[in-house]
Amino acid sequence: MAWRRADGGGRGGRPWRRIRARVLRRDSGLCQHCLKAGRVTAAAEVHHLTPVAMGGTDDMGNLLALCPPCHEAADLANRGAKPRPGFDRDGWPVWPD
């Protein structure tokens, strides 16, 4: 869940909810990363291509509708982290694509 300031501002405030709704409408409620991969998945998150903490804005060109798994992967990539591996039946690590 998005953080909220005590005064109701921040990511959870009304201006953000309006921007978020516009992005989801613009992207037809579909995850844009999944669409590029040929999958149709409902979007539930709005992602900043350039994070606000790194100088990004809430401009429509900086926002993208994503499903939760794609949003988590994009956030990890923005932080320079690698996703954790899964494990095959023999216990060897299997890295996600």
N, C-alpha and C positions, 0 to 999 in steps of 0.2 A: 504494500500500500504506500502511496505517496506521503511524504511528510507534510505536516501542516503547522503553520505558525499559530500562536495563541490567538492572534487577531483574525484568523480565518484566511489570511493571505497565503502566499507560497504556492507550491505545486497543487495543493488541493483546493485552491480558491476558485471562485466563479470564473474569472478570466481564463484560467487554465482549462477548466471544464469546457468552456465554449470553444477554445482553440482545439482541444482534443476531439470534440465532436465534429468540428469542421474537417480535421485531418481524416478521421474515420469515414466521413461521408465522401470526401474527395477520393479516398482509396477504396471505395465501395465496401468497406468493412472487411477487406481481405488483406492477409499478410503479404507484403510486397516481396519479401525474400522468398517465401514459398512459391509465389506466382512465377518468379524468375526461374525457379527450379522445376516448374511444371506441376506444382501441387496447388490445390485450392484449399486454403485454411482460413478460418475466421480470425480476424485480428482483434485483440483485446487490449493492446498496449500502443502507446505512441512514443516513438524513439527519437531522440535528438541525434542527428548524424554527427554534429560537433557538439559535445556536451556543454551545457551551460557553464560548468566549472572550468572549461577550457576556452571560454569566450563565445560559445554558441548562443543563439537566440531562439526565441519562440516563433521565428519567421516560418511561414509555411514551407519554404524551400529547405529548411533544416529539419523538418519533421517527416516521419514515415510511420505508417501503420504496420505493426508486427504482431505475430502470435507470441504468447509467453515464452516458448522455447527459443525462438529466434531473437526475442528481445533480450533474454538472458545471455545468449551467445554474443550478441552485439555489445552488451554492456561489458562482458568479460574482455572482448577485443579492444574496447575503448580504454580499459584499464591496463591493457598489455598482458593480461592473464591468459593462460591456456585452459581450455576446458579439461576437466578431469577424465581420465580414461575409464572405460568399462573393462570388464574382464571376460575372457573366453572361458570355455568349460574346463580348460586345463590350468586356469589361474593366471595366464599371461595377459598383460595389459593390452587393450584394444583402444586406440585413440579415435575419437569421432572425426569425421571428415570436415 
